[in-house]
């Protein structure tokens, strides 16, 4: 096999220091070019060189094609032999198919080779194809001039770091997909840990539905759960109030109408009583300036008083069922301690600044990330809670005019932003879709994590410009990811069922080129929590005694439901 020098290879001592000084390896030559696709014939012999270097041609490997003006960079997408030979002494012809993605050119200022997307000088027949060496891989995947974070290593060369372009990754949304147990949570943790290491004043909110992340970020995280969460009922908009307080049967419309009038009256009473912190806000409102959507505090006791007043005016022959059911629902929620984070406050104050400041880390005070444990939030109200937090994040970004860039991380995103018709609470999906479509204008980004991309709302999925795709076993999920693949990475997704744990194929705006990587190992103290360590471990020793069982039952009865 022939070794030829690269015509524009930068051989400066600084770049070569610490790396083997070997010339790039020629493996093939171009025989066909069509748009962004090229076909090359492998040079003979196909086997390794006498010096023992590994020259196996594998799908996903990065190669370069030397042209008079640059080195065109591409990915091997297929390997084939059109005329298989049965004669071992007569090697068969081997073909490789390439997806062209960019080129290495000499920077006019630094006089060094740099990578840029797009191909200005297409290869032609006979141009040599070479394996990308360590220098080339570093130039392409670890560009020093672009803000990036190291999250792992390249599959093609474990000595080359795999880096994500942080501005494009965060500003244009990203998604982490993979089947259960492949390492999605660890991959997300690795990304966020690297971001926080270099950005102490970040604003990240993690919606943790499985209680996996409390220990993942150490003392840099503000930990919130229903025991210390304060999300007052008056922060809900009318859709959310209706979902939380009304029934789901034929009386719902009547209850919603009563609730609307009651809430407006309660808000006016609160403002008229002079209970608002903001003097300017009180002055800006007169009695007619308050609507059901105005983010103004109100007391549930005033809502109940209004319902009682209206009931007193009704004749027995008139319909009183909606009033009585609405009143009973409110009283039930107030008395149930599972909902105390929303309904349990004995006093009502204008705490909107404090609530938003804590949720979205303003100021960060050394804790740039908020982990909200939603695992014990009752499922009847979980969608409402997620809707409120998502909507508040977007509204804060809009009213700050993009002055508060933040990242909202949604674990198990398919659960509350499902695809197709669903009986799930629609405003939750609408809030996330609004962030997905308009968030980048105001500096708010989404990070979605799901094991079932086929069940995720396609509008939300299509807005994710970077995909970190881990092992996927079902054909339906693979097809959805293929439909949202670009940058010539379609063939790489054929590897999805074969990926190992913590391996991923990354493509989109957050990487210079599609790449197959392995995420860095995490410190055990900073890893996501896994509740179940396996039956084989637990069943070797007693796991619970009678006293522990009694304590669990006591907590169960106290909360009104079994906690996960």
C-alpha positions in Angstrom: 0.0 0.0 0.0 1.3 3.4 -1.0 1.9 6.3 1.4 1.8 9.8 -0.1 2.2 13.1 1.6 -0.7 15.5 2.0 0.1 18.6 -0.2 -1.2 21.1 2.4 -0.3 19.1 5.6 0.8 21.5 8.4 4.0 19.9 9.8 4.8 22.5 12.4 6.6 21.2 15.5 4.0 22.5 17.8 1.2 20.4 16.3 3.4 17.3 16.0 4.8 17.4 19.5 3.6 14.4 21.4 2.1 12.7 18.3 3.6 10.0 16.0 5.1 11.6 12.9 3.6 9.2 10.4 2.4 10.2 6.9 -1.3 9.8 6.1 -2.2 6.4 4.6 -3.7 6.1 1.2 -6.4 3.5 0.9 -8.3 4.1 -2.3 -9.0 6.4 -5.3 -12.1 8.1 -6.5 -14.1 6.5 -9.4 -17.4 8.3 -9.1 -18.7 11.6 -7.7 -22.4 12.6 -7.6 -23.4 15.6 -5.5 -22.3 15.0 -1.9 -21.7 11.3 -2.6 -18.6 9.7 -3.9 -17.4 6.1 -4.6 -13.8 4.9 -4.4 -12.0 1.7 -5.3 -9.8 0.3 -2.6 -6.2 0.1 -3.4 -4.6 -3.4 -3.4 -3.8 -5.2 -1.2 -6.7 -4.6 1.2 -4.8 -6.0 4.2 -2.5 -4.2 6.6 1.0 -2.9 5.8 4.1 -4.7 6.9 4.6 -2.3 9.8 1.4 -3.7 11.4 -0.7 -0.5 11.2 -4.4 -1.1 11.4 -5.9 -0.3 8.0 -9.3 -1.9 8.4 -11.9 0.1 6.5 -15.0 0.6 8.6 -18.3 2.4 8.2 -18.2 5.7 10.0 -14.5 6.2 9.6 -13.3 9.7 8.6 -11.3 10.0 5.4 -9.9 12.8 3.3 -9.6 13.2 -0.4 -6.6 15.3 -1.6 -7.5 17.9 -4.3 -5.3 20.8 -5.6 -6.9 23.3 -3.3 -7.9 21.5 -0.2 -8.5 18.1 1.5 -12.2 17.1 1.2 -13.4 15.3 4.3 -16.0 12.6 4.2 -17.4 9.6 6.1 -17.4 6.0 4.9 -21.1 5.1 4.6 -20.8 1.6 2.9 -18.3 -1.0 2.0 -18.9 -3.6 -0.7 -17.4 -5.9 -3.3 -19.3 -5.9 -6.7 -17.5 -9.0 -8.0 -16.5 -11.3 -5.1 -13.5 -13.5 -5.8 -13.2 -17.2 -4.8 -9.5 -17.2 -5.5 -7.5 -16.3 -2.4 -4.5 -15.4 -4.6 -6.5 -12.9 -6.6 -7.9 -10.2 -4.3 -11.4 -9.0 -5.1 -12.2 -5.4 -5.9 -13.5 -3.4 -2.9 -15.7 -0.3 -3.1 -16.3 2.3 -0.4 -19.1 4.9 -0.5 -18.4 8.3 1.0 -20.6 11.1 2.2 -18.7 14.4 1.7 -19.2 16.9 4.5 -16.5 19.5 4.6 -12.9 20.3 3.8 -9.5 21.2 5.4 -8.2 24.4 4.0 -5.3 26.7 4.9 -6.4 29.7 7.0 -5.1 32.9 5.3 -4.2 34.5 8.6 -2.7 31.7 10.7 -1.5 29.7 7.7 -2.6 26.5 9.5 -5.1 23.9 8.4 -8.7 24.5 9.6 -11.9 22.6 9.0 -15.0 24.2 7.5 -18.4 22.7 6.5 -19.3 22.5 2.9 -17.2 21.6 -0.1 -16.0 24.3 -2.5 -13.5 22.1 -4.5 -15.1 18.8 -5.3 -12.9 15.7 -5.9 -12.7 14.1 -9.3 -11.7 10.8 -10.9 -8.5 9.4 -9.7 -8.1 11.6 -6.6 -6.5 9.7 -3.7 -8.5 8.8 -0.6 -6.5 8.7 2.7 -7.3 7.7 6.2 -7.7 10.8 8.4 -4.8 10.8 10.8 -4.9 12.1 14.4 -4.1 15.6 13.2 -7.0 15.7 10.9 -9.4 14.2 13.5 -8.3 16.8 15.9 -8.8 19.6 13.4 -12.3 18.4 12.6 -13.7 17.3 15.9 -11.7 19.4 18.4 -11.5 22.9 16.9 -9.6 25.2 19.3 -11.2 28.4 17.9 -14.7 27.3 18.8 -16.2 27.2 22.3 -16.7 23.5 23.1 -16.8 20.9 25.9 -15.1 17.5 26.0 -17.6 14.7 26.7 -15.7 11.6 25.6 -13.5 10.2 22.9 -13.8 9.3 19.3 -14.6 5.7 18.4 -12.2 6.0 15.4 -9.2 7.1 17.6 -9.6 7.0 21.4 -6.7 9.5 21.8 -8.8 12.2 20.1 -11.3 14.0 22.3 -15.0 14.1 21.3 -16.2 17.7 21.8 -19.6 19.4 21.5 -19.9 22.9 20.2 -21.6 24.5 23.2 -23.3 27.5 21.6 -24.9 25.5 18.8 -25.7 22.7 21.1 -27.6 24.8 23.6 -29.0 27.6 21.5 -30.7 25.2 19.1 -32.0 22.5 21.4 -30.7 18.9 21.6 -32.1 15.5 22.4 -30.6 12.4 24.0 -32.3 9.1 22.9 -31.7 5.5 23.7 -33.2 2.4 25.2 -33.4 1.7 28.9 -30.0 1.0 30.4 -27.8 2.3 27.6 -26.6 5.3 29.6 -28.8 8.3 28.7 -28.8 9.7 32.2 -25.0 9.3 32.4 -24.5 11.0 29.0 -26.7 13.9 30.0 -24.9 14.2 33.4 -21.6 14.2 31.6 -22.7 17.0 29.3 -24.1 19.2 32.1 -21.1 18.6 34.4 -18.8 19.8 31.6 -21.0 22.8 31.0 -21.1 23.8 34.6 -17.3 23.4 35.1 -16.7 26.2 32.6 -19.8 28.3 33.2 -20.3 29.1 36.8 -23.2 31.5 36.1 -25.3 29.2 34.0 -29.1 28.8 34.5 -30.1 25.2 34.1 -33.4 23.6 35.3 -33.7 19.8 35.3 -37.2 18.2 35.5 -36.2 15.0 37.2 -39.2 12.6 37.1 -37.2 9.6 38.5 -35.2 11.2 41.3 -31.9 10.3 39.5 -29.9 13.6 39.7 -29.8 14.9 43.3 -26.2 13.8 43.8 -25.0 14.2 40.2 -23.9 17.9 40.6 -22.8 18.1 44.2 -23.0 21.5 45.9 -23.5 23.2 42.5 -27.2 22.2 42.5 -30.2 23.7 44.1 -32.3 20.7 45.1 -36.1 21.1 45.1 -38.7 18.5 45.8 -42.4 18.7 47.0 -41.2 19.1 50.6 -39.5 22.4 49.9 -41.1 23.5 46.6 -43.3 26.5 46.7 -45.4 26.9 43.5 -48.5 28.9 44.7 -51.8 28.2 43.0 -52.1 31.8 41.8 -49.1 31.3 39.4 -51.2 29.0 37.3 -52.9 30.4 34.2 -56.6 29.7 33.7 -56.0 26.5 31.6 -53.9 25.1 34.4 -56.3 26.2 37.1 -59.2 24.5 35.2 -57.2 21.2 34.9 -56.3 21.3 38.6 -59.6 22.3 40.1 -62.5 21.1 37.9 -63.9 17.7 37.1 -63.7 16.0 33.8 -67.3 15.2 33.2 -70.3 17.1 31.7 -70.2 19.7 34.5 -66.6 20.9 33.6 -67.7 23.9 31.5 -70.0 25.2 34.1 -67.4 24.7 36.8 -64.8 26.5 34.7 -67.1 29.5 34.2 -67.8 29.7 38.0 -64.0 29.4 38.7 -63.2 32.2 36.3 -65.5 34.7 38.0 -64.4 33.5 41.4 -60.7 33.9 40.7 -61.1 37.4 39.2 -63.0 38.5 42.3 -60.4 36.9 44.6 -57.6 38.7 42.8 -59.4 42.1 43.1 -59.9 41.6 46.8 -56.2 40.8 47.3 -55.1 43.9 45.4 -57.7 46.2 47.1 -56.5 44.9 50.5 -53.1 46.4 49.7 -51.3 43.1 50.0 -49.2 43.5 46.9 -45.5 44.1 47.5 -45.1 46.2 44.3 -46.5 49.7 44.8 -46.1 50.4 41.1 -48.1 47.3 40.2 -50.9 48.3 42.6 -51.0 51.7 41.0 -51.1 50.3 37.5 -54.3 48.4 38.2 -57.7 49.6 38.9 -60.6 47.3 39.6 -61.2 46.6 35.9 -57.5 45.9 35.0 -57.4 42.4 36.5 -58.3 39.4 34.5 -58.2 35.7 35.2 -54.8 35.5 33.5 -53.1 38.4 35.4 -50.3 36.9 37.5 -51.7 38.3 40.7 -51.9 36.5 44.1 -55.3 35.5 45.4 -56.6 33.5 48.4 -58.5 30.2 47.8 -60.6 31.2 50.8 -61.9 34.1 48.8 -62.7 31.7 45.9 -64.6 29.5 48.3 -66.4 32.6 49.8 -67.5 33.6 46.3 -68.9 30.1 45.6 -70.8 30.2 48.9 -72.2 33.7 48.1 -73.4 32.5 44.8 -74.9 29.3 46.3 -76.8 31.5 48.7 -78.4 33.4 45.9 -79.6 30.3 44.0 -83.0 28.8 44.4 -83.1 25.1 45.2 -84.6 24.5 41.8 -81.6 25.9 40.1 -78.4 23.9 39.2 -76.2 23.9 42.3 -74.1 20.8 41.4 -71.2 22.7 39.7 -70.8 25.0 42.7 -70.9 22.2 45.2 -68.5 20.0 43.3 -66.0 22.9 42.7 -66.1 23.8 46.4 -65.6 20.1 47.4 -62.6 19.7 45.0 -60.9 22.8 46.4 -61.4 21.7 50.0 -60.0 18.2 49.2 -56.9 19.6 47.6 -56.2 22.0 50.4 -56.5 19.2 53.0 -54.3 16.7 51.1 -50.7 17.2 52.1 -49.5 15.8 48.8 -50.5 19.1 47.2 -49.2 21.3 50.0 -46.5 22.8 47.7 -49.3 24.4 45.7 -52.4 24.6 48.0 -51.0 24.3 51.5 -49.8 27.9 52.3 -51.8 29.4 55.2 -50.8 32.9 54.1 -50.7 34.4 50.6 -48.1 36.9 49.6 -46.6 38.2 46.4 -43.7 35.9 46.3 -43.3 35.7 42.5 -39.8 37.2 42.5 -38.6 34.8 45.2 -40.2 31.8 43.4 -38.7 32.6 40.0 -35.4 33.5 41.5 -35.1 30.1 43.2 -36.3 28.1 40.3 -34.2 29.7 37.6 -31.2 30.7 39.8 -31.3 34.5 39.8 -28.8 35.1 41.1 -27.0 31.7 40.9 -25.1 32.1 44.2 -22.8 29.3 43.3 -25.6 26.9 42.3 -26.2 27.4 38.6 -28.4 24.3 38.2 -31.8 23.5 39.8 -32.8 19.8 40.1 -36.5 19.5 40.6 -37.5 16.1 41.9 -40.9 15.3 40.5 -41.0 11.6 41.4 -43.3 12.0 44.3 -45.6 14.6 42.7 -49.1 13.0 42.4 -49.7 12.0 38.7 -53.0 13.8 38.7 -51.2 17.1 38.9 -47.7 16.3 37.4 -48.6 17.7 34.0 -49.8 20.9 35.6 -46.6 21.3 37.5 -44.5 20.8 34.4 -46.7 23.1 32.4 -46.3 25.9 35.0 -42.5 25.6 35.2 -42.1 25.5 31.4 -44.5 28.4 30.8 -42.8 30.5 33.5 -39.4 29.8 32.0 -40.6 31.0 28.6 -42.4 34.0 29.9 -39.4 35.0 31.9 -37.1 34.7 28.9 -39.5 36.8 26.8 -39.9 39.6 29.4 -36.2 39.7 30.0 -35.7 40.2 26.3 -33.2 37.3 26.1 -31.2 38.7 28.9 -31.4 35.4 30.9 -30.2 32.5 28.8 -31.4 29.2 30.4 -31.6 25.5 29.6 -34.7 23.5 30.5 -33.9 19.7 30.7 -36.9 17.4 30.3 -36.5 13.8 31.4 -38.9 11.3 29.9 -40.1 14.0 27.6 -42.5 11.6 25.7 -44.6 11.3 28.8 -45.8 14.9 28.9 -45.2 15.9 25.2 -46.7 12.9 23.5 -47.2 12.4 19.7 -50.6 12.2 18.2 -54.0 12.6 19.9 -53.7 12.1 23.6 -55.7 12.6 26.8 -52.6 14.2 28.4 -52.9 17.8 29.5 -52.5 19.7 26.3 -51.0 22.9 27.7 -47.9 21.0 28.8 -47.2 20.0 25.2 -48.0 23.5 24.0 -45.6 25.1 26.5 -42.7 22.8 25.3 -43.6 23.3 21.7 -43.5 27.0 22.1 -40.1 26.9 23.6 -39.0 24.5 20.8 -40.2 26.8 18.1 -39.5 30.3 19.6 -37.1 29.7 22.5 -33.9 30.5 20.6 -35.2 34.0 19.9 -35.2 34.7 23.7 -32.3 32.6 24.9 -34.2 29.6 26.3 -33.3 26.1 25.1 -34.6 22.6 25.5 -32.7 19.4 26.3 -35.0 16.4 25.9 -34.3 12.9 27.1 -36.4 10.0 26.0 -36.3 6.2 25.4 -39.2 6.4 22.9 -38.6 9.1 20.3 -41.5 7.6 18.3 -43.9 8.7 21.1 -42.5 12.3 21.3 -44.4 15.1 19.7 -42.9 15.5 16.2 -43.1 19.3 16.4 -40.8 19.3 19.4 -38.5 16.6 18.1 -38.1 18.3 14.7 -36.8 21.5 16.4 -33.9 19.7 18.1 -30.9 20.6 15.9 -28.5 18.1 17.7 -29.2 14.5 18.3 -27.2 12.3 20.7 -28.4 8.9 19.6 -27.6 5.9 21.8 -28.6 2.3 21.4 -32.1 1.9 20.0 -33.6 -1.5 19.5 -37.0 -1.0 18.1 -37.4 -0.3 14.4 -40.1 2.3 14.9 -37.8 4.5 17.1 -34.9 4.0 14.6 -37.2 5.2 11.7 -38.1 8.3 13.6 -34.5 9.2 14.1 -33.7 8.5 10.5 -36.5 10.9 9.4 -34.8 13.6 11.5 -31.3 12.9 10.4 -29.2 15.2 8.3 -25.5 15.9 7.6 -25.0 12.6 5.8 -25.3 10.6 9.0 -28.2 8.3 7.8 -26.0 5.3 7.3 -24.4 5.7 10.7 -27.8 5.1 12.3 -27.7 1.5 11.1 -25.3 1.0 14.0 -27.9 2.0 16.6 -28.8 -1.6 17.7 -25.0 -2.4 18.0 -23.9 0.4 20.1 -22.4 -0.4 23.5 -23.3 1.3 26.8 -22.3 4.9 26.9 -21.6 4.9 23.2 -23.5 7.3 20.9 -23.7 8.6 17.4 -23.9 12.4 17.5 -25.1 14.5 14.6 -26.4 18.0 13.9 -25.4 21.6 14.7 -23.7 20.7 18.0 -20.8 18.9 16.3 -18.5 19.8 13.5 -19.4 16.5 11.7 -21.4 13.4 12.6 -19.3 11.2 14.9 -19.4 8.0 16.9 -18.2 8.5 20.4 -17.9 7.0 23.8 -18.8 9.2 26.8 -16.3 9.7 29.6 -16.7 7.6 32.7 -18.2 9.6 35.6 -17.0 9.8 39.2 -19.2 7.4 41.2 -20.1 10.3 43.5 -21.3 12.3 40.6 -23.3 9.7 38.7 -27.1 9.6 38.4 -28.7 7.5 41.0 -29.9 4.0 40.1 -32.7 2.8 42.4 -32.6 -0.9 41.4 -29.1 -2.5 41.6 -30.4 -5.9 40.5 -32.3 -8.9 41.9 -29.1 -10.9 42.1 -27.6 -8.4 44.5 -30.7 -7.8 46.7 -31.8 -11.4 47.1 -28.6 -12.7 48.5 -29.4 -11.0 51.9 -32.5 -9.9 53.7 -33.8 -6.7 52.3 -36.5 -5.6 54.8 -37.7 -6.4 58.3 -41.1 -6.0 59.9 -40.2 -2.6 61.5 -39.1 -1.2 58.1 -42.3 -2.4 56.5 -44.4 -0.7 59.2 -42.5 2.6 58.6 -43.2 2.4 54.9 -46.9 1.8 55.5 -47.0 4.8 57.9 -45.5 7.0 55.2 -47.8 5.5 52.7 -50.9 6.3 54.7 -49.7 9.8 55.7 -49.2 10.8 52.1 -52.3 9.2 50.8 -50.5 7.1 48.2 -47.5 4.9 47.7 -44.4 6.9 46.8 -42.0 5.7 44.2 
